[in-house]
Amino acid sequence: MFLMLRHSCSLPIEFQMKTFEKLTAQAGGSISIPCFYGQEHKDSVKSWCKGRDTSSCSPETRSDSQLAMNRVFITDDPQNLVFIVTMRDLQHMDSGSYWCCVGDGCRRSEDSSGKLELLVSTGNVGESMTLGGGGRGGVWGEHNHII
């Protein structure tokens, strides 16, 4: 049987935020976390918040804020559809659940947010590895294993 459609309808599919699921970092150090987003959010405000879920998370910083905390800031790279969250001078209290959000995603739903579990350890840094590089869908940065 042959089926031909005369009219087609395409529904917009929203790109779900992507980031690491879990990272471990050393207290006193820094970490840069990539958050990938879809083309539809190229001009949206990006934010980074901490909390168990998006409805209760508290904003750590936003891409449109000049008052970003000096320990946490966002650098947006719309050409590669990624923003980088950098956290400096990490402390044990920085451990927890974080969300990469676009637009009002941190207040709307997990669909427009990417969740990351961060563990800040006071252990010694062991071997480090660089994670795949550049381009759409690639992941940048260095991940240190704590031993």
Backbone bond lengths (Angstrom), bond angles and torsions (degrees), N, CA, C in turn:
res aa  C-N    CA-C-N  psi(-1)  N-CA   C-N-CA  omega(-1)  CA-C   N-CA-C  phi
1 M - - - 1.440 - - 1.525 108.47 -
2 F 1.298 115.17 139.62 1.459 121.82 -178.72 1.519 109.05 -114.34
3 L 1.309 116.69 129.21 1.459 120.83 -177.40 1.519 109.06 -120.51
4 M 1.319 116.04 128.33 1.457 119.88 178.45 1.521 108.74 -121.16
5 L 1.315 115.64 131.11 1.458 120.33 176.72 1.515 108.80 -98.82
6 R 1.305 116.46 130.56 1.455 120.41 -179.60 1.511 111.18 -89.25
7 H 1.299 116.72 -32.62 1.457 120.98 -179.90 1.515 108.20 -122.63
8 S 1.280 115.16 139.12 1.459 117.14 176.98 1.515 109.19 -124.10
9 C 1.259 114.12 151.06 1.455 120.70 -179.82 1.514 107.33 -130.99
10 S 1.307 116.33 124.23 1.460 117.74 177.07 1.515 109.20 -113.28
11 L 1.296 114.62 129.64 1.455 120.50 178.58 1.520 108.73 -93.92
12 P 1.314 117.21 138.10 1.458 118.13 179.28 1.527 110.42 -65.68
13 I 1.303 115.37 133.90 1.453 120.65 177.57 1.516 107.22 -107.16
14 E 1.306 115.83 119.44 1.451 120.50 -178.87 1.520 109.11 -79.43
15 F 1.323 115.33 130.70 1.455 121.65 178.63 1.520 109.40 -72.19
16 Q 1.309 116.34 128.60 1.460 119.73 178.39 1.528 108.73 -81.69
17 M 1.328 116.64 138.37 1.458 121.92 178.28 1.525 109.88 -56.89
18 K 1.327 115.76 144.40 1.463 120.74 178.33 1.520 109.15 -128.97
19 T 1.322 115.88 137.68 1.458 122.75 173.72 1.521 107.33 -158.69
20 F 1.309 117.21 -176.71 1.457 120.76 174.85 1.525 109.25 -63.37
21 E 1.323 117.08 154.52 1.463 120.42 174.37 1.522 110.97 -87.32
22 K 1.342 116.71 -41.15 1.466 121.31 -179.47 1.521 109.64 -143.16
23 L 1.319 115.79 139.76 1.459 121.79 174.23 1.517 109.02 -138.64
24 T 1.319 115.49 149.43 1.454 122.00 174.73 1.516 107.28 -122.45
25 A 1.314 116.36 135.42 1.460 121.41 -179.58 1.525 108.97 -137.19
26 Q 1.313 115.44 161.75 1.456 120.74 -177.98 1.522 111.05 -92.26
27 A 1.327 115.91 137.99 1.466 121.36 175.94 1.527 109.18 -56.70
28 G 1.323 115.82 138.81 1.455 121.93 -178.82 1.516 113.23 89.30
29 G 1.336 117.18 -15.14 1.453 121.74 -178.68 1.519 112.69 -92.02
30 S 1.324 115.10 -167.63 1.463 122.91 179.24 1.517 108.95 -127.82
31 I 1.313 115.34 159.75 1.460 120.67 175.92 1.523 108.41 -145.94
32 S 1.334 116.60 141.91 1.466 122.54 175.12 1.520 107.50 -118.50
33 I 1.319 115.70 125.90 1.459 121.97 -172.79 1.525 109.65 -119.10
34 P 1.349 118.38 120.22 1.462 120.31 178.03 1.529 111.24 -81.46
35 C 1.318 115.91 138.50 1.466 122.58 175.74 1.529 107.26 -124.63
36 F 1.318 117.43 112.07 1.459 122.50 -177.20 1.524 110.20 -91.33
37 Y 1.321 116.07 139.64 1.464 121.39 -178.63 1.520 110.17 -135.81
38 G 1.324 116.84 167.06 1.454 122.46 -178.87 1.519 112.86 -84.55
39 Q 1.321 115.38 162.64 1.465 123.31 -179.39 1.527 111.89 -52.84
40 E 1.341 116.69 -34.45 1.467 120.11 -177.36 1.530 112.38 -66.20
41 H 1.333 117.62 -12.82 1.470 121.04 -179.48 1.525 112.82 -110.51
42 K 1.326 116.08 14.93 1.463 120.85 -177.79 1.530 112.10 -54.71
43 D 1.326 117.43 -39.38 1.465 121.46 -177.30 1.529 113.11 -102.92
44 S 1.311 117.27 6.40 1.469 120.72 -178.85 1.526 111.51 -78.18
45 V 1.323 115.06 158.84 1.458 121.06 173.16 1.527 107.92 -71.72
46 K 1.322 115.73 135.79 1.459 121.04 176.93 1.522 108.33 -104.74
47 S 1.333 116.36 145.35 1.461 119.07 179.10 1.522 110.64 -144.18
48 W 1.313 114.91 164.26 1.455 124.33 -177.24 1.514 106.58 -135.13
49 C 1.320 117.12 119.63 1.459 118.39 -178.26 1.520 110.84 -132.97
50 K 1.312 115.46 160.50 1.460 122.62 -176.98 1.525 109.44 -117.50
51 G 1.339 116.46 132.70 1.460 121.09 178.23 1.513 111.43 161.79
52 R 1.322 116.59 166.40 1.470 121.35 -178.45 1.516 112.85 -65.18
53 D 1.329 116.99 -36.91 1.460 120.90 178.09 1.523 108.71 -143.41
54 T 1.321 115.63 169.56 1.468 119.28 -174.10 1.515 113.23 -67.43
55 S 1.319 117.13 -28.32 1.466 118.44 -177.24 1.525 112.78 -74.14
56 S 1.326 116.74 -19.42 1.465 118.99 -177.94 1.523 113.30 -118.24
57 C 1.324 117.36 8.54 1.463 117.60 -176.43 1.526 111.29 -80.50
58 S 1.321 114.70 150.84 1.466 119.91 179.71 1.522 109.02 -106.27
59 P 1.339 116.83 130.88 1.466 120.58 -177.06 1.525 111.71 -62.27
60 E 1.332 115.23 133.25 1.459 121.34 174.76 1.524 109.41 -93.55
61 T 1.328 116.32 -38.50 1.460 121.76 177.15 1.523 109.22 -166.59
62 R 1.341 116.17 163.21 1.469 123.62 178.13 1.521 108.52 -135.42
63 S 1.319 115.84 153.93 1.461 119.84 -178.92 1.521 112.82 -70.84
64 D 1.330 117.89 -19.29 1.467 120.53 -179.07 1.529 112.33 -99.31
65 S 1.317 117.21 10.85 1.460 120.39 -176.68 1.519 111.31 -102.52
66 Q 1.316 116.23 126.41 1.462 121.18 174.00 1.523 110.05 -81.37
67 L 1.319 116.60 -11.05 1.455 121.51 -177.01 1.526 111.53 -101.24
68 A 1.323 116.33 29.54 1.457 119.47 -179.95 1.528 109.68 -58.38
69 M 1.321 114.69 142.03 1.458 118.79 178.25 1.521 108.54 -58.67
70 N 1.322 117.31 142.83 1.456 119.03 -177.78 1.529 112.74 -67.94
71 R 1.335 118.70 -15.47 1.464 121.26 177.74 1.523 112.75 -91.98
72 V 1.314 118.13 -18.11 1.463 122.05 -176.27 1.524 109.38 -134.03
73 F 1.341 117.18 125.94 1.458 118.84 176.31 1.517 110.56 -149.39
74 I 1.334 114.72 161.76 1.465 122.89 -178.04 1.520 109.67 -115.12
75 T 1.329 115.33 135.20 1.460 122.13 171.65 1.524 106.56 -119.20
76 D 1.330 117.23 118.84 1.464 121.35 -177.98 1.521 109.97 -94.74
77 D 1.324 116.99 137.31 1.462 123.99 175.99 1.528 107.40 -125.53
78 P 1.357 117.13 79.70 1.468 119.97 -175.05 1.527 114.03 -63.63
79 Q 1.324 117.96 -24.07 1.461 120.18 178.74 1.534 110.65 -63.69
80 N 1.327 116.52 -36.14 1.463 121.20 179.55 1.526 113.12 -103.40
81 L 1.343 116.83 7.23 1.465 123.17 177.46 1.532 112.06 54.35
82 V 1.321 114.99 49.04 1.459 121.14 179.46 1.520 108.93 -146.66
83 F 1.327 116.25 142.53 1.455 118.50 166.97 1.519 107.98 -120.72
84 I 1.322 114.98 147.73 1.455 121.74 -176.43 1.519 108.70 -110.19
85 V 1.319 115.86 125.93 1.463 121.74 174.74 1.520 106.65 -99.09
86 T 1.322 116.35 122.96 1.461 121.14 177.33 1.517 108.89 -111.24
87 M 1.319 114.93 128.18 1.462 121.51 176.94 1.527 107.16 -118.23
88 R 1.324 116.29 126.36 1.468 121.79 -178.13 1.522 110.52 -111.33
89 D 1.332 114.99 162.02 1.464 121.99 176.29 1.530 110.49 47.50
90 L 1.329 115.67 53.68 1.463 121.44 -176.34 1.525 111.88 -59.79
91 Q 1.318 114.74 141.79 1.460 122.19 178.90 1.524 108.29 -126.63
92 H 1.326 116.46 157.71 1.464 120.61 -179.09 1.533 111.10 -54.31
93 M 1.333 117.15 -35.49 1.472 120.49 -179.46 1.532 112.52 -67.46
94 D 1.340 117.83 -10.82 1.466 121.13 176.16 1.528 111.71 -78.28
95 S 1.326 118.16 -11.36 1.467 121.06 177.57 1.527 109.22 -62.24
96 G 1.328 116.19 144.79 1.459 119.72 177.09 1.513 112.70 147.47
97 S 1.322 115.34 -168.71 1.467 122.97 179.56 1.518 109.65 -91.67
98 Y 1.326 115.82 132.66 1.462 122.20 178.16 1.517 109.01 -127.07
99 W 1.323 114.87 157.45 1.460 121.93 -179.15 1.523 110.26 -130.32
100 C 1.339 116.02 129.80 1.464 122.42 167.28 1.524 104.90 -86.36
101 C 1.314 117.56 126.83 1.470 120.06 -177.35 1.523 111.05 -131.58
102 V 1.323 115.41 151.53 1.463 121.79 174.34 1.518 108.54 -126.00
103 G 1.325 116.06 149.19 1.460 120.31 -178.48 1.514 109.55 57.66
104 D 1.321 115.90 -130.62 1.463 119.20 177.10 1.532 110.27 -100.56
105 G 1.325 115.94 26.79 1.461 122.25 -176.87 1.507 115.10 -56.94
106 C 1.328 118.20 -33.25 1.463 119.59 -179.47 1.520 111.22 -70.10
107 R 1.292 117.92 -16.36 1.467 120.87 178.45 1.520 111.63 -109.80
108 R 1.319 117.39 -9.32 1.456 120.65 -173.00 1.525 112.84 -97.97
109 S 1.317 118.06 -67.56 1.465 119.75 -178.19 1.515 110.33 -164.22
110 E 1.314 115.17 165.48 1.456 120.58 178.20 1.529 111.86 -68.06
111 D 1.340 117.86 -15.38 1.461 120.60 -178.65 1.520 112.62 -62.94
112 S 1.332 117.75 -30.61 1.464 119.69 -179.45 1.525 110.23 -109.62
113 S 1.316 115.66 28.15 1.451 121.86 -179.48 1.524 109.61 -137.88
114 G 1.316 116.21 149.26 1.457 121.62 175.54 1.518 109.08 -117.41
115 K 1.334 116.85 130.05 1.467 120.90 -175.24 1.525 111.23 -98.87
116 L 1.334 115.15 141.09 1.458 123.11 178.41 1.520 109.14 -135.53
117 E 1.329 116.73 136.33 1.467 122.00 172.35 1.522 107.00 -100.97
118 L 1.325 116.54 122.61 1.461 121.79 -179.99 1.518 109.12 -113.03
119 L 1.329 115.66 130.23 1.455 121.68 174.69 1.519 107.42 -116.61
120 V 1.312 116.55 120.10 1.461 121.19 175.90 1.521 106.40 -101.02
121 S 1.335 115.29 119.68 1.452 121.63 -174.40 1.519 110.85 -112.78
122 T 1.310 115.47 152.03 1.462 120.01 175.26 1.520 110.45 -96.94
123 G 1.349 117.26 7.85 1.461 122.00 179.30 1.514 111.63 -70.52
124 N 1.327 115.10 -179.31 1.462 121.04 178.07 1.516 109.41 -86.76
125 V 1.319 115.71 143.24 1.458 120.06 177.59 1.514 108.53 -76.89
126 G 1.332 116.23 128.40 1.456 121.23 177.52 1.516 109.51 -94.38
127 E 1.319 116.22 -139.54 1.456 119.57 -179.28 1.518 110.26 -66.26
128 S 1.306 115.70 153.71 1.458 119.46 175.87 1.513 108.23 -120.19
129 M 1.319 115.06 153.70 1.456 119.31 177.49 1.509 108.76 -136.67
130 T 1.321 115.67 146.46 1.449 120.59 176.76 1.516 107.37 -96.28
131 L 1.320 115.75 132.54 1.455 120.95 -178.71 1.511 109.72 -92.27
132 G 1.333 117.13 143.51 1.452 125.76 -176.94 1.513 116.24 -26.07
133 G 1.290 118.81 144.85 1.456 121.02 -170.07 1.494 114.75 -107.88
134 G 1.242 115.01 172.98 1.435 136.22 172.87 1.512 120.98 22.09
135 G 1.290 113.34 159.98 1.441 122.41 175.52 1.510 113.47 83.98
136 R 1.289 115.12 169.71 1.458 122.58 -177.66 1.521 109.61 -60.00
137 G 1.297 116.20 126.99 1.447 121.03 178.01 1.514 113.82 86.59
138 G 1.341 117.10 -10.25 1.455 120.10 177.45 1.508 110.28 -77.51
139 V 1.309 115.41 166.42 1.456 120.32 179.06 1.514 107.65 -127.63
140 W 1.336 115.73 132.67 1.449 120.42 -179.50 1.503 110.29 -108.32
141 G 1.293 115.61 159.79 1.450 119.01 170.33 1.506 112.80 118.46
142 E 1.287 113.81 176.74 1.445 121.07 -179.02 1.512 108.03 -120.74
143 H 1.308 115.72 139.02 1.464 120.79 -179.58 1.514 107.36 -120.14
144 N 1.300 117.04 121.75 1.456 121.45 179.96 1.517 110.50 -97.98
145 H 1.315 116.16 133.91 1.461 121.49 175.40 1.518 108.21 -87.49
146 I 1.302 117.78 131.47 1.455 121.83 178.46 1.523 108.46 -92.70
147 I 1.327 116.74 132.27 1.470 119.66 177.99 1.511 110.02 -118.10
